[in-house]
Amino acid sequence: MWFLGLGLVLLLLKVQEIGPVAGWDWMWVLSPFAAAAVWWLWADSSGYTKRKAVERENRRKDARIERQREQLGMLPRRKK
């Protein structure tokens, strides 16, 4: 996501001809988009994306269980 944001900022600066980016070659301005594509390719092929999604779901599930325990008046679970 950072690569896309950087790419959009650089693209806007290049099109509006603002600052030193106006003199840069288009290859350098568009390179963050290529880096984003490489990152997504690696993240999907290595399982990084799926692992992060599972971690996020587990955190949400644990938070939901803790909220329900508190609503029932049960003692919170001890952290290991």
N, CA, C and O atoms as a GROMACS GRO file, in nm:
protein
  320
    1MET      N    1   0.082  -0.119   0.000
    1MET     CA    2   0.000   0.000   0.000
    1MET      C    3   0.087   0.126   0.000
    1MET      O    4   0.052   0.227  -0.061
    2TRP      N    5   0.202   0.119   0.070
    2TRP     CA    6   0.291   0.234   0.072
    2TRP      C    7   0.345   0.264  -0.068
    2TRP      O    8   0.362   0.380  -0.106
    3PHE      N    9   0.372   0.158  -0.143
    3PHE     CA   10   0.424   0.178  -0.278
    3PHE      C   11   0.321   0.249  -0.366
    3PHE      O   12   0.356   0.336  -0.446
    4LEU      N   13   0.195   0.212  -0.350
    4LEU     CA   14   0.092   0.277  -0.431
    4LEU      C   15   0.078   0.424  -0.394
    4LEU      O   16   0.066   0.510  -0.481
    5GLY      N   17   0.080   0.453  -0.265
    5GLY     CA   18   0.070   0.592  -0.221
    5GLY      C   19   0.186   0.675  -0.274
    5GLY      O   20   0.166   0.786  -0.324
    6LEU      N   21   0.307   0.622  -0.262
    6LEU     CA   22   0.424   0.691  -0.313
    6LEU      C   23   0.414   0.711  -0.464
    6LEU      O   24   0.447   0.817  -0.517
    7GLY      N   25   0.369   0.606  -0.533
    7GLY     CA   26   0.354   0.615  -0.679
    7GLY      C   27   0.254   0.721  -0.720
    7GLY      O   28   0.276   0.794  -0.816
    8LEU      N   29   0.143   0.731  -0.647
    8LEU     CA   30   0.042   0.832  -0.679
    8LEU      C   31   0.094   0.973  -0.653
    8LEU      O   32   0.069   1.065  -0.731
    9VAL      N   33   0.167   0.990  -0.543
    9VAL     CA   34   0.224   1.122  -0.514
    9VAL      C   35   0.325   1.161  -0.622
    9VAL      O   36   0.322   1.273  -0.672
   10LEU      N   37   0.414   1.070  -0.657
   10LEU     CA   38   0.514   1.100  -0.760
   10LEU      C   39   0.448   1.128  -0.895
   10LEU      O   40   0.490   1.217  -0.968
   11LEU      N   41   0.344   1.051  -0.927
   11LEU     CA   42   0.273   1.072  -1.053
   11LEU      C   43   0.207   1.209  -1.056
   11LEU      O   44   0.213   1.279  -1.157
   12LEU      N   45   0.145   1.247  -0.946
   12LEU     CA   46   0.082   1.379  -0.938
   12LEU      C   47   0.186   1.490  -0.951
   12LEU      O   48   0.164   1.588  -1.022
   13LEU      N   49   0.300   1.474  -0.882
   13LEU     CA   50   0.405   1.576  -0.892
   13LEU      C   51   0.461   1.585  -1.034
   13LEU      O   52   0.492   1.694  -1.081
   14LYS      N   53   0.475   1.472  -1.100
   14LYS     CA   54   0.528   1.472  -1.237
   14LYS      C   55   0.430   1.538  -1.335
   14LYS      O   56   0.471   1.618  -1.419
   15VAL      N   57   0.302   1.504  -1.323
   15VAL     CA   58   0.202   1.558  -1.415
   15VAL      C   59   0.185   1.708  -1.392
   15VAL      O   60   0.170   1.784  -1.488
   16GLN      N   61   0.187   1.750  -1.266
   16GLN     CA   62   0.171   1.892  -1.234
   16GLN      C   63   0.301   1.971  -1.249
   16GLN      O   64   0.303   2.093  -1.235
   17GLU      N   65   0.411   1.900  -1.279
   17GLU     CA   66   0.543   1.959  -1.296
   17GLU      C   67   0.584   2.041  -1.174
   17GLU      O   68   0.621   2.158  -1.184
   18ILE      N   69   0.576   1.974  -1.056
   18ILE     CA   70   0.610   2.037  -0.929
   18ILE      C   71   0.742   1.981  -0.878
   18ILE      O   72   0.761   1.859  -0.876
   19GLY      N   73   0.830   2.068  -0.836
   19GLY     CA   74   0.954   2.028  -0.771
   19GLY      C   75   1.050   1.953  -0.862
   19GLY      O   76   1.038   1.957  -0.984
   20PRO      N   77   1.145   1.885  -0.800
   20PRO     CA   78   1.247   1.815  -0.878
   20PRO      C   79   1.191   1.693  -0.953
   20PRO      O   80   1.254   1.643  -1.046
   21VAL      N   81   1.075   1.646  -0.911
   21VAL     CA   82   1.016   1.528  -0.976
   21VAL      C   83   0.981   1.559  -1.122
   21VAL      O   84   0.978   1.469  -1.205
   22ALA      N   85   0.956   1.684  -1.153
   22ALA     CA   86   0.921   1.723  -1.290
   22ALA      C   87   1.033   1.689  -1.388
   22ALA      O   88   1.007   1.662  -1.506
   23GLY      N   89   1.156   1.690  -1.342
   23GLY     CA   90   1.269   1.660  -1.430
   23GLY      C   91   1.307   1.513  -1.435
   23GLY      O   92   1.393   1.474  -1.514
   24TRP      N   93   1.245   1.432  -1.351
   24TRP     CA   94   1.279   1.290  -1.347
   24TRP      C   95   1.227   1.218  -1.470
   24TRP      O   96   1.128   1.258  -1.531
   25ASP      N   97   1.295   1.110  -1.504
   25ASP     CA   98   1.250   1.023  -1.612
   25ASP      C   99   1.124   0.949  -1.566
   25ASP      O  100   1.108   0.921  -1.447
   26TRP      N  101   1.035   0.916  -1.660
   26TRP     CA  102   0.910   0.847  -1.626
   26TRP      C  103   0.935   0.711  -1.562
   26TRP      O  104   0.854   0.664  -1.482
   27MET      N  105   1.047   0.648  -1.597
   27MET     CA  106   1.078   0.517  -1.537
   27MET      C  107   1.087   0.528  -1.385
   27MET      O  108   1.038   0.440  -1.314
   28TRP      N  109   1.148   0.635  -1.334
   28TRP     CA  110   1.163   0.652  -1.189
   28TRP      C  111   1.031   0.689  -1.123
   28TRP      O  112   1.005   0.651  -1.009
   29VAL      N  113   0.949   0.762  -1.193
   29VAL     CA  114   0.820   0.804  -1.139
   29VAL      C  115   0.726   0.684  -1.127
   29VAL      O  116   0.650   0.673  -1.030
   30LEU      N  117   0.730   0.596  -1.224
   30LEU     CA  118   0.639   0.481  -1.226
   30LEU      C  119   0.694   0.358  -1.153
   30LEU      O  120   0.622   0.260  -1.137
   31SER      N  121   0.819   0.362  -1.110
   31SER     CA  122   0.879   0.245  -1.045
   31SER      C  123   0.808   0.200  -0.916
   31SER      O  124   0.808   0.080  -0.890
   32PRO      N  125   0.748   0.288  -0.835
   32PRO     CA  126   0.676   0.238  -0.717
   32PRO      C  127   0.558   0.147  -0.754
   32PRO      O  128   0.523   0.057  -0.677
   33PHE      N  129   0.496   0.169  -0.870
   33PHE     CA  130   0.387   0.081  -0.912
   33PHE      C  131   0.440  -0.059  -0.944
   33PHE      O  132   0.376  -0.159  -0.914
   34ALA      N  133   0.558  -0.064  -1.006
   34ALA     CA  134   0.620  -0.194  -1.033
   34ALA      C  135   0.659  -0.263  -0.903
   34ALA      O  136   0.644  -0.384  -0.889
   35ALA      N  137   0.710  -0.185  -0.807
   35ALA     CA  138   0.746  -0.242  -0.677
   35ALA      C  139   0.622  -0.296  -0.606
   35ALA      O  140   0.629  -0.400  -0.540
   36ALA      N  141   0.510  -0.227  -0.618
   36ALA     CA  142   0.384  -0.276  -0.558
   36ALA      C  143   0.342  -0.407  -0.621
   36ALA      O  144   0.298  -0.499  -0.551
   37ALA      N  145   0.355  -0.418  -0.752
   37ALA     CA  146   0.319  -0.542  -0.820
   37ALA      C  147   0.409  -0.657  -0.776
   37ALA      O  148   0.361  -0.768  -0.754
   38VAL      N  149   0.537  -0.631  -0.762
   38VAL     CA  150   0.630  -0.735  -0.715
   38VAL      C  151   0.597  -0.774  -0.572
   38VAL      O  152   0.599  -0.893  -0.538
   39TRP      N  153   0.567  -0.677  -0.487
   39TRP     CA  154   0.532  -0.705  -0.347
   39TRP      C  155   0.408  -0.794  -0.341
   39TRP      O  156   0.407  -0.893  -0.268
   40TRP      N  157   0.303  -0.761  -0.418
   40TRP     CA  158   0.181  -0.841  -0.416
   40TRP      C  159   0.206  -0.982  -0.468
   40TRP      O  160   0.151  -1.079  -0.416
   41LEU      N  161   0.289  -0.992  -0.570
   41LEU     CA  162   0.323  -1.124  -0.622
   41LEU      C  163   0.390  -1.208  -0.514
   41LEU      O  164   0.354  -1.324  -0.494
   42TRP      N  165   0.489  -1.150  -0.446
   42TRP     CA  166   0.560  -1.222  -0.340
   42TRP      C  167   0.467  -1.255  -0.224
   42TRP      O  168   0.468  -1.367  -0.173
   43ALA      N  169   0.387  -1.158  -0.181
   43ALA     CA  170   0.299  -1.177  -0.065
   43ALA      C  171   0.198  -1.289  -0.090
   43ALA      O  172   0.170  -1.368   0.000
   44ASP      N  173   0.142  -1.294  -0.209
   44ASP     CA  174   0.045  -1.399  -0.240
   44ASP      C  175   0.110  -1.535  -0.256
   44ASP      O  176   0.056  -1.636  -0.212
   45SER      N  177   0.227  -1.539  -0.319
   45SER     CA  178   0.291  -1.668  -0.343
   45SER      C  179   0.354  -1.727  -0.217
   45SER      O  180   0.364  -1.849  -0.204
   46SER      N  181   0.396  -1.642  -0.124
   46SER     CA  182   0.461  -1.693  -0.003
   46SER      C  183   0.362  -1.727   0.108
   46SER      O  184   0.399  -1.790   0.207
   47GLY      N  185   0.236  -1.686   0.093
   47GLY     CA  186   0.136  -1.711   0.196
   47GLY      C  187   0.128  -1.600   0.299
   47GLY      O  188   0.053  -1.612   0.396
   48TYR      N  189   0.203  -1.494   0.280
   48TYR     CA  190   0.205  -1.382   0.376
   48TYR      C  191   0.065  -1.322   0.391
   48TYR      O  192   0.021  -1.293   0.502
   49THR      N  193  -0.004  -1.302   0.280
   49THR     CA  194  -0.136  -1.240   0.284
   49THR      C  195  -0.234  -1.325   0.362
   49THR      O  196  -0.309  -1.274   0.446
   50LYS      N  197  -0.235  -1.453   0.336
   50LYS     CA  198  -0.327  -1.543   0.406
   50LYS      C  199  -0.294  -1.551   0.554
   50LYS      O  200  -0.384  -1.552   0.638
   51ARG      N  201  -0.167  -1.557   0.587
   51ARG     CA  202  -0.124  -1.565   0.727
   51ARG      C  203  -0.170  -1.440   0.805
   51ARG      O  204  -0.217  -1.452   0.918
   52LYS      N  205  -0.155  -1.323   0.744
   52LYS     CA  206  -0.199  -1.199   0.809
   52LYS      C  207  -0.350  -1.196   0.824
   52LYS      O  208  -0.401  -1.146   0.924
   53ALA      N  209  -0.423  -1.248   0.726
   53ALA     CA  210  -0.569  -1.252   0.736
   53ALA      C  211  -0.613  -1.343   0.850
   53ALA      O  212  -0.705  -1.309   0.924
   54VAL      N  213  -0.549  -1.458   0.865
   54VAL     CA  214  -0.582  -1.550   0.973
   54VAL      C  215  -0.549  -1.488   1.108
   54VAL      O  216  -0.626  -1.502   1.203
   55GLU      N  217  -0.435  -1.420   1.119
   55GLU     CA  218  -0.400  -1.354   1.245
   55GLU      C  219  -0.503  -1.248   1.281
   55GLU      O  220  -0.541  -1.236   1.398
   56ARG      N  221  -0.549  -1.172   1.182
   56ARG     CA  222  -0.650  -1.068   1.206
   56ARG      C  223  -0.782  -1.130   1.252
   56ARG      O  224  -0.846  -1.078   1.344
   57GLU      N  225  -0.822  -1.241   1.190
   57GLU     CA  226  -0.945  -1.310   1.231
   57GLU      C  227  -0.933  -1.366   1.372
   57GLU      O  228  -1.028  -1.359   1.450
   58ASN      N  229  -0.816  -1.420   1.406
   58ASN     CA  230  -0.796  -1.473   1.540
   58ASN      C  231  -0.802  -1.362   1.646
   58ASN      O  232  -0.859  -1.383   1.754
   59ARG      N  233  -0.745  -1.247   1.616
   59ARG     CA  234  -0.752  -1.134   1.711
   59ARG      C  235  -0.896  -1.090   1.731
   59ARG      O  236  -0.938  -1.064   1.844
   60ARG      N  237  -0.973  -1.083   1.623
   60ARG     CA  238  -1.114  -1.044   1.634
   60ARG      C  239  -1.192  -1.148   1.715
   60ARG      O  240  -1.276  -1.112   1.797
   61LYS      N  241  -1.165  -1.276   1.691
   61LYS     CA  242  -1.234  -1.382   1.764
   61LYS      C  243  -1.202  -1.375   1.912
   61LYS      O  244  -1.292  -1.386   1.995
   62ASP      N  245  -1.075  -1.357   1.945
   62ASP     CA  246  -1.035  -1.348   2.086
   62ASP      C  247  -1.098  -1.228   2.155
   62ASP      O  248  -1.142  -1.237   2.269
   63ALA      N  249  -1.103  -1.115   2.085
   63ALA     CA  250  -1.165  -0.996   2.142
   63ALA      C  251  -1.313  -1.019   2.165
   63ALA      O  252  -1.367  -0.976   2.267
   64ARG      N  253  -1.380  -1.085   2.072
   64ARG     CA  254  -1.522  -1.114   2.086
   64ARG      C  255  -1.547  -1.205   2.205
   64ARG      O  256  -1.641  -1.184   2.281
   65ILE      N  257  -1.463  -1.306   2.221
   65ILE     CA  258  -1.478  -1.399   2.334
   65ILE      C  259  -1.457  -1.325   2.466
   65ILE      O  260  -1.531  -1.347   2.561
   66GLU      N  261  -1.357  -1.237   2.472
   66GLU     CA  262  -1.332  -1.161   2.594
   66GLU      C  263  -1.449  -1.068   2.626
   66GLU      O  264  -1.488  -1.056   2.742
   67ARG      N  265  -1.506  -1.003   2.524
   67ARG     CA  266  -1.622  -0.917   2.547
   67ARG      C  267  -1.739  -0.997   2.603
   67ARG      O  268  -1.807  -0.953   2.696
   68GLN      N  269  -1.762  -1.114   2.546
   68GLN     CA  270  -1.872  -1.198   2.594
   68GLN      C  271  -1.847  -1.246   2.736
   68GLN      O  272  -1.941  -1.252   2.816
   69ARG      N  273  -1.725  -1.279   2.770
   69ARG     CA  274  -1.692  -1.320   2.907
   69ARG      C  275  -1.719  -1.206   3.005
   69ARG      O  276  -1.774  -1.229   3.113
   70GLU      N  277  -1.680  -1.086   2.967
   70GLU     CA  278  -1.704  -0.971   3.054
   70GLU      C  279  -1.853  -0.944   3.072
   70GLU      O  280  -1.898  -0.911   3.181
   71GLN      N  281  -1.930  -0.960   2.963
   71GLN     CA  282  -2.075  -0.938   2.972
   71GLN      C  283  -2.142  -1.042   3.061
   71GLN      O  284  -2.243  -1.014   3.126
   72LEU      N  285  -2.085  -1.162   3.063
   72LEU     CA  286  -2.141  -1.267   3.148
   72LEU      C  287  -2.090  -1.257   3.292
   72LEU      O  288  -2.137  -1.330   3.379
   73GLY      N  289  -1.996  -1.168   3.316
   73GLY     CA  290  -1.943  -1.151   3.449
   73GLY      C  291  -1.838  -1.253   3.487
   73GLY      O  292  -1.808  -1.271   3.605
   74MET      N  293  -1.782  -1.319   3.389
   74MET     CA  294  -1.678  -1.418   3.414
   74MET      C  295  -1.543  -1.348   3.420
   74MET      O  296  -1.524  -1.242   3.361
   75LEU      N  297  -1.452  -1.407   3.492
   75LEU     CA  298  -1.317  -1.353   3.500
   75LEU      C  299  -1.248  -1.363   3.365
   75LEU      O  300  -1.264  -1.463   3.295
   76PRO      N  301  -1.172  -1.262   3.327
   76PRO     CA  302  -1.100  -1.269   3.200
   76PRO      C  303  -0.994  -1.379   3.207
   76PRO      O  304  -0.941  -1.411   3.314
   77ARG      N  305  -0.964  -1.434   3.092
   77ARG     CA  306  -0.861  -1.538   3.084
   77ARG      C  307  -0.724  -1.479   3.108
   77ARG      O  308  -0.697  -1.365   3.071
   78ARG      N  309  -0.639  -1.557   3.171
   78ARG     CA  310  -0.501  -1.514   3.192
   78ARG      C  311  -0.423  -1.529   3.063
   78ARG      O  312  -0.437  -1.627   2.990
   79LYS      N  313  -0.340  -1.431   3.038
   79LYS     CA  314  -0.252  -1.438   2.920
   79LYS      C  315  -0.136  -1.529   2.950
   79LYS      O  316  -0.082  -1.530   3.061
   80LYS      N  317  -0.097  -1.607   2.851
   80LYS     CA  318   0.015  -1.700   2.867
   80LYS      C  319   0.144  -1.634   2.835
   80LYS      O  320   0.249  -1.698   2.844
   0.00000   0.00000   0.00000
